[in-house]
Amino acid sequence: MKPAFSVIFLTTLIGAGQGLFLAYYSVEILTLLSILPGEQITGSSRAGLLSLAMLIAGLVASFFHLGHPERAWRAATMWKTSWLSREVIALPSAIAMIFLYTLLKLSGNEMVVYHLANGTPVSLHIVIGYIAFFAVLLLFLCTSMIYATLKFMRQWHTPLTVLNFLLMGCASGFTLAATMSTHYDPQLFNYFSAFAIGLTMVALISRFASLIRNKNLRKPSSLQSAIGIHHPTIRQMAQGAMGGSFNTRAFIHGYGAAVVKLARRFFMLAAFVLPVVLLSISNENALMICTFAFVLQYIGLLVERWYFFIEAEHPQNVYYQMIS
């Protein structure tokens, strides 16, 4: 497939934004349950603002993929059958809930709406954040299922696609949270960095498993089966037209094997291995190291998502193998 850069930025930006919100909101819940010490968290509202900015930036990036952006609202009308339509609904919903959560945090509104069995008060922003938590998980599901449900794209049609989107988004989000904590909440650095390292390592295993799976896939058809002539030396010499077409522009990436191989090696190092190393040697005062870890990981995820599209082979490419 030919990669769409607007979609690459959409999925990586919203993934990191979702992961960042989950990181800081998890602290709220664990503090509420007395699993983490109840210290003042100064970076949660700023994390909410940054998460919002990344989700909105991803939404804006998605419009560059549309031929008629003014008709984008129509994409939501097929929500009963289309995961794309569900994503169109889930993304603004997640933005709205995170916005309300952040607004309440900034306003300092501590209105109690519920008490736990042990008498611990539950504020309104915790309840709104709880709704946002499920909205974020639903958005992860919708975004990944757009690709995982395409049966004819065999490289995508696997539960590993859903798992990879979730793990990589959460890993980048927790890495960003660890970076923010070095400035705002040093007492939370160990928590964020431990989860960032763990999620990144699990994401590495999951992504490597998908690479192995896709490498071992056998093509379901060939030129021989397509034309019904089972001679071993059939070779296509031309596309059958004077030049390119929509099929060759949209579904054939045109990059050489060396470029694809280099991209695969780069994102495995930049998105997974090196961030783990950098976070392992950093501490609550290592702002520059953590910043570099996040930037490197995000660049690696951009290349990973680029490779995600390059790796997929549309069935029509069995015929459109060469441009005249």
C-alpha positions as CSV (number, residue, x, y, z in Angstrom):
1,M,0.0,0.0,0.0
2,K,1.0,3.6,-0.6
3,P,1.3,5.3,2.8
4,A,-1.0,8.3,3.5
5,F,1.1,10.7,5.7
6,S,-2.0,12.4,7.1
7,V,-3.2,9.0,8.4
8,I,0.3,8.3,9.8
9,F,0.2,11.6,11.8
10,L,-3.4,11.0,12.8
11,T,-2.8,7.6,14.3
12,T,0.5,8.3,16.0
13,L,-0.6,11.7,17.5
14,I,-3.9,10.5,18.9
15,G,-2.2,7.3,20.1
16,A,0.4,9.3,22.1
17,G,-2.3,11.7,23.3
18,Q,-4.5,8.8,24.5
19,G,-1.6,7.1,26.2
20,L,-0.7,10.4,28.0
21,F,-4.2,10.8,29.4
22,L,-4.4,7.2,30.5
23,A,-1.0,7.6,32.3
24,Y,-2.0,10.5,34.4
25,Y,-5.6,9.4,35.0
26,S,-4.3,6.0,36.2
27,V,-2.4,7.9,38.9
28,E,-5.7,9.6,40.0
29,I,-7.4,6.2,40.3
30,L,-4.5,4.5,42.1
31,T,-4.2,7.4,44.5
32,L,-8.0,7.2,45.1
33,L,-7.6,3.5,46.0
34,S,-4.6,4.3,48.2
35,I,-2.3,2.2,46.1
36,L,-0.1,5.3,45.4
37,P,0.6,7.9,48.0
38,G,-1.9,10.8,48.0
39,E,0.6,13.5,47.0
40,Q,-0.4,16.6,45.1
41,I,-0.2,16.0,41.3
42,T,0.6,19.2,39.6
43,G,1.0,18.0,36.0
44,S,-2.3,16.3,35.5
45,S,-4.1,19.4,34.1
46,R,-1.1,20.2,31.8
47,A,-1.1,16.6,30.7
48,G,-4.8,16.9,29.9
49,L,-4.1,20.0,27.8
50,L,-1.3,18.4,25.9
51,S,-3.4,15.3,25.3
52,L,-6.1,17.5,23.9
53,A,-3.7,19.3,21.7
54,M,-2.4,16.0,20.3
55,L,-5.9,14.6,19.7
56,I,-7.0,17.8,18.0
57,A,-3.8,17.9,15.9
58,G,-4.5,14.3,14.8
59,L,-8.0,15.3,13.9
60,V,-6.8,18.2,11.8
61,A,-4.2,16.0,10.1
62,S,-7.0,13.6,9.1
63,F,-8.7,16.3,7.0
64,F,-5.7,16.3,4.6
65,H,-6.6,12.8,3.6
66,L,-10.1,13.8,2.4
67,G,-10.9,14.8,-1.2
68,H,-13.9,16.9,0.1
69,P,-13.3,17.9,3.7
70,E,-16.6,19.7,3.8
71,R,-18.4,16.4,3.5
72,A,-16.4,14.8,6.4
73,W,-19.5,14.8,8.6
74,R,-21.1,12.2,6.3
75,A,-18.5,9.6,7.4
76,A,-20.4,9.3,10.7
77,T,-23.7,8.2,9.1
78,M,-22.6,4.5,8.7
79,W,-21.8,3.9,12.3
80,K,-23.8,0.7,12.4
81,T,-21.5,-1.1,10.0
82,S,-18.3,0.9,9.6
83,W,-15.4,1.1,12.0
84,L,-14.3,4.3,10.3
85,S,-17.7,5.9,11.1
86,R,-17.3,4.8,14.7
87,E,-13.9,6.4,14.8
88,V,-15.3,9.6,13.5
89,I,-17.7,9.6,16.5
90,A,-15.3,8.2,19.0
91,L,-12.5,10.8,18.4
92,P,-14.6,13.9,19.1
93,S,-16.3,12.1,22.0
94,A,-12.9,11.4,23.6
95,I,-11.8,15.0,23.0
96,A,-15.0,16.3,24.6
97,M,-14.6,14.1,27.7
98,I,-10.9,14.9,28.2
99,F,-11.7,18.6,27.7
100,L,-14.3,18.5,30.5
101,Y,-11.9,16.6,32.7
102,T,-9.1,19.1,32.1
103,L,-11.5,22.0,32.6
104,L,-12.6,20.7,36.0
105,K,-8.9,20.1,37.0
106,L,-8.0,23.7,36.0
107,S,-10.9,25.2,37.8
108,G,-10.1,23.3,41.0
109,N,-13.6,22.0,41.2
110,E,-13.6,19.3,43.9
111,M,-17.4,18.8,44.0
112,V,-18.0,15.3,45.6
113,V,-20.5,13.2,43.8
114,Y,-19.9,9.8,45.4
115,H,-18.3,8.1,48.4
116,L,-16.5,4.7,48.2
117,A,-17.3,2.0,50.7
118,N,-14.5,3.2,53.0
119,G,-15.8,6.7,52.9
120,T,-13.3,8.1,50.4
121,P,-14.9,11.0,48.4
122,V,-15.0,10.8,44.6
123,S,-14.9,14.2,42.9
124,L,-16.7,15.1,39.7
125,H,-13.5,15.2,37.6
126,I,-12.8,11.6,38.6
127,V,-16.2,10.5,37.2
128,I,-15.7,12.5,34.0
129,G,-12.3,11.1,33.7
130,Y,-13.7,7.6,34.1
131,I,-16.0,8.2,31.1
132,A,-13.0,9.6,29.2
133,F,-11.1,6.5,30.0
134,F,-13.6,4.3,28.2
135,A,-13.9,6.8,25.4
136,V,-10.1,6.5,24.9
137,L,-10.2,2.7,24.9
138,L,-13.1,2.8,22.4
139,L,-11.1,5.1,20.2
140,F,-8.1,2.7,20.2
141,L,-10.5,-0.1,19.2
142,C,-12.2,1.9,16.4
143,T,-8.9,3.1,14.9
144,S,-7.2,-0.3,14.9
145,M,-10.3,-2.2,13.7
146,I,-10.5,-0.1,10.5
147,Y,-7.5,-2.1,9.4
148,A,-7.9,-5.3,11.3
149,T,-11.3,-6.1,9.7
150,L,-10.0,-5.9,6.1
151,K,-9.8,-9.6,5.3
152,F,-8.3,-9.0,1.9
153,M,-5.3,-7.2,3.5
154,R,-3.8,-10.2,5.1
155,Q,-1.0,-8.3,6.8
156,W,-3.6,-6.3,8.7
157,H,-6.3,-8.9,9.3
158,T,-5.0,-10.1,12.7
159,P,-5.7,-9.4,16.4
160,L,-2.1,-8.3,16.6
161,T,-3.1,-5.1,14.7
162,V,-5.4,-4.1,17.5
163,L,-2.9,-5.0,20.2
164,N,-0.1,-3.1,18.5
165,F,-2.1,0.1,18.2
166,L,-3.0,-0.1,21.8
167,L,0.4,-1.0,23.1
168,M,2.4,1.5,21.0
169,G,0.0,4.4,21.8
170,C,0.2,3.6,25.6
171,A,3.9,3.2,25.5
172,S,4.5,6.6,23.8
173,G,2.0,8.2,26.2
174,F,3.7,6.8,29.3
175,T,7.1,7.9,27.9
176,L,5.7,11.4,27.5
177,A,4.3,11.3,31.0
178,A,7.6,10.2,32.4
179,T,9.2,13.2,30.6
180,M,6.6,15.6,32.0
181,S,7.0,14.2,35.5
182,T,10.7,15.2,35.6
183,H,9.5,18.8,35.6
184,Y,6.1,18.7,37.4
185,D,5.9,15.5,39.4
186,P,9.3,13.9,40.2
187,Q,7.7,11.6,42.7
188,L,5.8,9.9,39.8
189,F,8.8,9.4,37.6
190,N,9.5,5.8,38.7
191,Y,5.9,4.9,38.2
192,F,5.6,6.4,34.7
193,S,9.1,5.2,33.5
194,A,8.4,1.6,34.8
195,F,5.2,1.4,32.8
196,A,6.8,3.1,29.8
197,I,9.6,0.5,29.7
198,G,7.2,-2.4,30.3
199,L,4.7,-1.3,27.7
200,T,7.5,-0.6,25.2
201,M,9.0,-4.1,25.7
202,V,5.6,-5.8,25.3
203,A,4.9,-3.7,22.2
204,L,8.3,-4.8,20.8
205,I,7.4,-8.4,21.3
206,S,3.9,-7.9,19.8
207,R,5.2,-6.0,16.7
208,F,8.0,-8.5,16.2
209,A,5.4,-11.3,16.3
210,S,3.4,-9.5,13.6
211,L,6.5,-9.1,11.4
212,I,7.2,-12.8,11.7
213,R,3.6,-13.7,10.9
214,N,3.5,-11.4,7.8
215,K,6.8,-12.7,6.6
216,N,5.5,-16.3,6.6
217,L,2.2,-15.5,4.8
218,R,1.7,-17.2,1.4
219,K,0.2,-15.3,-1.4
220,P,-3.3,-16.7,-2.1
221,S,-3.1,-16.0,-5.8
222,S,-0.6,-15.6,-8.6
223,L,-0.4,-14.6,-12.3
224,Q,-0.9,-18.3,-13.1
225,S,-4.1,-18.7,-11.1
226,A,-5.4,-15.3,-12.3
227,I,-5.3,-16.1,-15.9
228,G,-5.7,-19.9,-15.6
229,I,-2.4,-20.8,-17.3
230,H,-0.1,-22.8,-15.0
231,H,3.2,-22.3,-16.7
232,P,6.1,-21.7,-14.3
233,T,7.8,-18.9,-16.3
234,I,4.9,-16.4,-16.8
235,R,6.2,-12.9,-16.4
236,Q,4.3,-9.6,-16.8
237,M,6.0,-7.2,-19.1
238,A,3.6,-4.3,-19.0
239,Q,0.5,-3.1,-17.2
240,G,-1.5,-2.9,-20.4
241,A,-1.9,0.9,-20.5
242,M,0.2,3.9,-21.5
243,G,0.9,5.0,-18.0
244,G,-0.2,4.9,-14.4
245,S,-3.7,4.8,-13.0
246,F,-5.5,5.2,-9.7
247,N,-4.6,1.5,-8.9
248,T,-0.9,2.1,-9.2
249,R,-1.0,5.5,-7.4
250,A,-3.1,4.3,-4.5
251,F,-1.9,0.7,-3.9
252,I,1.7,0.5,-5.1
253,H,4.3,2.3,-2.9
254,G,7.2,2.2,-5.3
255,Y,9.9,1.9,-2.7
256,G,12.8,-0.5,-3.2
257,A,13.4,-3.5,-0.9
258,A,16.5,-1.8,0.6
259,V,14.5,1.2,1.7
260,V,11.8,-1.0,3.3
261,K,14.4,-3.1,5.1
262,L,16.2,0.0,6.4
263,A,12.9,1.4,7.7
264,R,12.1,-1.8,9.5
265,R,15.4,-1.9,11.3
266,F,15.2,1.8,12.1
267,F,11.8,1.7,13.8
268,M,12.6,-1.4,15.8
269,L,15.6,0.4,17.3
270,A,14.1,3.9,17.5
271,A,10.6,3.1,18.7
272,F,11.4,0.2,21.1
273,V,15.0,-0.6,21.9
274,L,16.6,2.8,22.4
275,P,13.7,4.4,24.4
276,V,13.9,1.4,26.9
277,V,17.7,2.0,27.2
278,L,17.3,5.7,27.7
279,L,14.5,5.4,30.3
280,S,16.5,2.8,32.1
281,I,19.5,5.1,32.7
282,S,17.5,8.2,33.5
283,N,16.0,9.5,36.7
284,E,13.5,12.1,37.9
285,N,16.1,14.9,37.1
286,A,17.0,13.7,33.6
287,L,14.6,15.9,31.6
288,M,16.8,16.0,28.5
289,I,17.3,12.3,28.4
290,C,13.6,11.6,28.8
291,T,12.7,14.2,26.2
292,F,15.1,12.6,23.7
293,A,13.6,9.2,24.5
294,F,10.1,10.4,23.7
295,V,11.1,12.3,20.5
296,L,13.1,9.3,19.3
297,Q,10.3,7.0,20.1
298,Y,7.7,9.1,18.3
299,I,9.9,9.4,15.2
300,G,10.3,5.6,15.3
301,L,6.5,5.2,15.6
302,L,6.1,7.5,12.5
303,V,8.4,5.2,10.6
304,E,6.6,2.1,12.0
305,R,3.2,3.4,10.9
306,W,4.8,4.2,7.4
307,Y,6.1,0.6,7.3
308,F,2.6,-0.7,8.4
309,F,1.2,0.6,5.1
310,I,4.2,-0.3,3.0
311,E,4.1,-3.9,4.4
312,A,0.5,-4.5,3.3
313,E,-0.1,-6.0,-0.1
314,H,-3.4,-5.3,-1.9
315,P,-4.6,-8.3,-3.9
316,Q,-4.9,-6.1,-7.1
317,N,-1.1,-5.8,-7.1
318,V,-0.9,-9.3,-8.5
319,Y,-1.9,-7.8,-11.8
320,Y,-0.6,-4.2,-11.5
321,Q,3.0,-5.2,-11.1
322,M,4.6,-2.8,-13.6
323,I,3.8,0.6,-15.0
324,S,4.3,0.7,-18.7
